[in-house]
Amino acid sequence: MKQIAVLFEGDINRRLGVFNAVINRVKHLQQIADYKIDVHMLQVYDGWLMRRVRHTKKVHSRPDEILADGVNVHITWFRRRWSDAIMHRLFHKPPRALIRRLHRLGWEMRGHDLVSAHDRIVGHAAVFAGQHLHIPSFITWHGASIYTDPPRDPMIKELTIKLLHDATCNFFVSQGLLDKAHAELTDGFPAEVLLNGASAQFRLYNDELRTQLRKDYGVKDDKKVVAFVGRFEPVKNVTLLPEIYKMLETKYGKGLTFWAIGDGVQLDETRRLMADKGVKCHFTGKVPPEEIPDILNCVDLLVLPSSLEGLPLVVIEALSCGAHVVATNVIGTAEAVGRENAIDLGDNFVERFTDRAVELLSENIDQQLPPEVSWAATAVKEDKIYRKYLYINHSTD
């Protein structure tokens, strides 16, 4: 039996995004392939003074491992160093203490036949293990590590380009993200596209349960729910939500209920702008992850006006729960929602965005996920790629 190590950076108190993607990739790969998969998570945390400077919260418990949806996750803790911050911010040099710890993590991969990392930070450990232990190393790129960090920071860009070329193969969560890397970073590196999927709990409930949930959430029978679900941050363009909601109310009529699900640095600003527009919107703040499938089963239309995305899990989850989705045409969104439902940013964006939203709300439009956007399909492709490098017969063909 071949032994695989999977590495990612995460937070035991925030099991969203990449965290869920990793767990789902591991679970579905284990279902179809005879591998022993060891999962390791790096959690970076701040000491007292760094918490004061960075406005982060204290981590009260530092367990060695956790169980996440049936997957055992080993945890490596690393306290953020002042020396690293100074080297990076003032001298534009790599964080030496973190890199040294990542190299030690790479050495800890002894005995594995392959190492697969998610995003840039632990990508250093995977590539180090590949070079020094002579095993195949893979890095999955999810989004911001390609489209946000490298353009802002020349040092990070240089390190990212090196990782892309040093990895045995790079996985991208959308074709659009791979195209972005080719266009803005470098070319000539080995790459494959492995799309995200939706967890099993994101599914269309039966009519009786959906009706009851809408009552529980206070949705009237004659209303349709329009919602944003995500982080209230600049990259999500959340300050456009008040204008979008107001225009939808004008174009569609009074038969809409507006929700805003999540928290973040622009939550208060968005709430204020919504009030200025005279739009009645229910802001939930942070919601437990286990409640999101119930919420999405109440939603008729999800709106995602982001300026950048890789292949956003929320649109995949919403479509899996029976909601329609209109989003911006950025990087990988069209691969999930369809090109006609992905609106280009630019002149009259809100007008065009809401025109399509009204069509989705008014007409009997069948909007479904492409069959390749699933963890099961991704697991089959991932297994075939691993078998190629491990010299195993393709028993899943």
SULJO-V822371 format. One record per residue. N is the residue number from 0. RES is the residue in three letters. PSI is psi in whole degrees, 0 to 359 (none if undefined). OMEGA is omega in whole degrees, 0 to 359 (* if undefined). Layout:
N/RES/PSI/OMEGA
N/RES/PSI/OMEGA
//
This chain:
0/MET/129/179
1/LYS/145/183
2/GLN/125/183
3/ILE/139/173
4/ALA/132/176
5/VAL/125/183
6/LEU/141/172
7/PHE/159/173
8/GLU/134/183
9/GLY/192/182
10/ASP/123/183
11/ILE/340/181
12/ASN/1/180
13/ARG/80/186
14/ARG/71/182
15/LEU/179/170
16/GLY/240/182
17/VAL/323/179
18/PHE/307/180
19/ASN/323/179
20/ALA/317/179
21/VAL/311/182
22/ILE/318/179
23/ASN/319/177
24/ARG/315/181
25/VAL/312/182
26/LYS/315/183
27/HIS/328/176
28/LEU/320/179
29/GLN/330/182
30/GLN/333/186
31/ILE/349/187
32/ALA/150/183
33/ASP/70/176
34/TYR/151/165
35/LYS/115/186
36/ILE/119/176
37/ASP/126/184
38/VAL/128/181
39/HIS/130/178
40/MET/131/171
41/LEU/125/174
42/GLN/116/176
43/VAL/133/180
44/TYR/166/184
45/ASP/142/169
46/GLY/184/188
47/TRP/310/185
48/LEU/320/179
49/MET/328/177
50/ARG/321/179
51/ARG/320/183
52/VAL/319/187
53/ARG/357/178
54/HIS/44/177
55/THR/166/183
56/LYS/154/178
57/LYS/139/174
58/VAL/112/187
59/HIS/335/181
60/SER/136/180
61/ARG/77/180
62/PRO/155/178
63/ASP/335/179
64/GLU/158/176
65/ILE/163/174
66/LEU/120/182
67/ALA/106/179
68/ASP/44/177
69/GLY/356/180
70/VAL/126/179
71/ASN/126/183
72/VAL/117/175
73/HIS/139/186
74/ILE/130/171
75/THR/123/182
76/TRP/136/177
77/PHE/121/178
78/ARG/126/181
79/ARG/133/185
80/ARG/141/173
81/TRP/321/182
82/SER/322/179
83/ASP/317/181
84/ALA/318/180
85/ILE/316/179
86/MET/320/183
87/HIS/306/188
88/ARG/321/185
89/LEU/322/186
90/PHE/358/177
91/HIS/41/179
92/LYS/156/179
93/PRO/150/179
94/PRO/101/190
95/ARG/316/182
96/ALA/317/179
97/LEU/317/180
98/ILE/319/178
99/ARG/319/179
100/ARG/323/178
101/LEU/323/177
102/HIS/320/176
103/ARG/321/176
104/LEU/323/176
105/GLY/316/178
106/TRP/329/180
107/GLU/354/179
108/MET/7/175
109/ARG/140/179
110/GLY/349/177
111/HIS/153/179
112/ASP/346/185
113/LEU/146/176
114/VAL/133/184
115/SER/120/184
116/ALA/159/179
117/HIS/112/178
118/ASP/177/197
119/ARG/315/189
120/ILE/300/181
121/VAL/349/172
122/GLY/328/177
123/HIS/319/179
124/ALA/319/181
125/ALA/313/181
126/VAL/320/177
127/PHE/314/179
128/ALA/318/179
129/GLY/318/183
130/GLN/324/186
131/HIS/335/179
132/LEU/356/176
133/HIS/49/175
134/ILE/155/178
135/PRO/139/179
136/SER/136/184
137/PHE/145/174
138/ILE/129/173
139/THR/129/180
140/TRP/123/188
141/HIS/337/182
142/GLY/272/188
143/ALA/330/179
144/SER/347/175
145/ILE/310/192
146/TYR/349/182
147/THR/301/188
148/ASP/310/183
149/PRO/317/179
150/PRO/333/182
151/ARG/336/191
152/ASP/111/182
153/PRO/324/179
154/MET/315/178
155/ILE/322/178
156/LYS/316/180
157/GLU/316/179
158/LEU/320/180
159/THR/315/179
160/ILE/318/180
161/LYS/317/179
162/LEU/319/180
163/LEU/321/182
164/HIS/333/183
165/ASP/336/179
166/ALA/148/175
167/THR/318/176
168/CYS/148/178
169/ASN/136/175
170/PHE/138/177
171/PHE/141/185
172/VAL/357/172
173/SER/156/175
174/GLN/324/179
175/GLY/322/179
176/LEU/321/175
177/LEU/317/178
178/ASP/322/179
179/LYS/317/179
180/ALA/318/178
181/HIS/318/187
182/ALA/323/190
183/GLU/349/181
184/LEU/293/184
185/THR/171/179
186/ASP/172/174
187/GLY/11/178
188/PHE/152/179
189/PRO/134/186
190/ALA/151/173
191/GLU/157/177
192/VAL/122/174
193/LEU/105/186
194/LEU/153/172
195/ASN/168/175
196/GLY/191/178
197/ALA/142/175
198/SER/159/185
199/ALA/330/182
200/GLN/345/177
201/PHE/95/183
202/ARG/162/178
203/LEU/118/179
204/TYR/166/176
205/ASN/163/186
206/ASP/321/182
207/GLU/315/181
208/LEU/320/178
209/ARG/318/179
210/THR/317/180
211/GLN/320/179
212/LEU/319/179
213/ARG/322/175
214/LYS/317/181
215/ASP/325/181
216/TYR/6/174
217/GLY/26/180
218/VAL/124/179
219/LYS/154/184
220/ASP/328/184
221/ASP/13/182
222/LYS/149/169
223/LYS/141/185
224/VAL/124/173
225/VAL/129/187
226/ALA/150/164
227/PHE/135/177
228/VAL/118/179
229/GLY/195/180
230/ARG/140/178
231/PHE/82/183
232/GLU/159/183
233/PRO/322/183
234/VAL/339/179
235/LYS/356/180
236/ASN/38/186
237/VAL/338/179
238/THR/353/173
239/LEU/345/184
240/LEU/316/180
241/PRO/318/179
242/GLU/319/178
243/ILE/312/182
244/TYR/318/180
245/LYS/318/181
246/MET/324/176
247/LEU/319/178
248/GLU/321/180
249/THR/317/185
250/LYS/321/185
251/TYR/329/184
252/GLY/197/185
253/LYS/7/186
254/GLY/29/183
255/LEU/145/170
256/THR/130/185
257/PHE/133/177
258/TRP/152/171
259/ALA/110/189
260/ILE/121/176
261/GLY/182/178
262/ASP/180/180
263/GLY/180/189
264/VAL/337/181
265/GLN/16/181
266/LEU/310/182
267/ASP/321/178
268/GLU/317/179
269/THR/320/178
270/ARG/318/180
271/ARG/316/179
272/LEU/325/178
273/MET/318/178
274/ALA/320/179
275/ASP/326/179
276/LYS/350/181
277/GLY/25/180
278/VAL/127/176
279/LYS/113/184
280/CYS/138/178
281/HIS/112/176
282/PHE/123/184
283/THR/339/192
284/GLY/199/181
285/LYS/134/182
286/VAL/139/176
287/PRO/136/183
288/PRO/326/183
289/GLU/346/180
290/GLU/344/185
291/ILE/318/177
292/PRO/322/177
293/ASP/316/180
294/ILE/313/183
295/LEU/334/176
296/ASN/349/174
297/CYS/347/187
298/VAL/133/174
299/ASP/326/181
300/LEU/124/173
301/LEU/134/177
302/VAL/137/180
303/LEU/94/184
304/PRO/29/187
305/SER/151/173
306/SER/339/178
307/LEU/141/174
308/GLU/155/173
309/GLY/276/165
310/LEU/90/192
311/PRO/127/180
312/LEU/327/186
313/VAL/325/179
314/VAL/326/177
315/ILE/316/180
316/GLU/319/180
317/ALA/314/179
318/LEU/323/178
319/SER/334/180
320/CYS/6/175
321/GLY/3/178
322/ALA/155/167
323/HIS/160/181
324/VAL/132/167
325/VAL/134/187
326/ALA/174/174
327/THR/151/179
328/ASN/78/180
329/VAL/124/176
330/ILE/264/190
331/GLY/3/187
332/THR/320/183
333/ALA/334/180
334/GLU/338/178
335/ALA/316/189
336/VAL/347/184
337/GLY/142/185
338/ARG/325/183
339/GLU/342/180
340/ASN/7/178
341/ALA/111/190
342/ILE/130/180
343/ASP/137/171
344/LEU/155/180
345/GLY/204/183
346/ASP/138/177
347/ASN/32/183
348/PHE/310/184
349/VAL/323/178
350/GLU/311/181
351/ARG/322/179
352/PHE/313/182
353/THR/331/174
354/ASP/313/180
355/ARG/323/178
356/ALA/317/179
357/VAL/320/177
358/GLU/316/180
359/LEU/327/179
360/LEU/331/190
361/SER/329/188
362/GLU/160/179
363/ASN/74/183
364/ILE/126/179
365/ASP/110/180
366/GLN/108/183
367/GLN/159/176
368/LEU/142/170
369/PRO/146/184
370/PRO/333/181
371/GLU/348/178
372/VAL/77/180
373/SER/149/179
374/TRP/327/180
375/ALA/314/179
376/ALA/321/179
377/THR/320/180
378/ALA/319/179
379/VAL/315/180
380/LYS/318/179
381/GLU/317/179
382/ASP/317/179
383/LYS/320/180
384/ILE/315/180
385/TYR/317/180
386/ARG/326/177
387/LYS/317/183
388/TYR/340/178
389/LEU/0/179
390/TYR/47/176
391/ILE/143/177
392/ASN/147/184
393/HIS/76/182
394/SER/345/180
395/THR/4/179
396/ASP/none/*
//
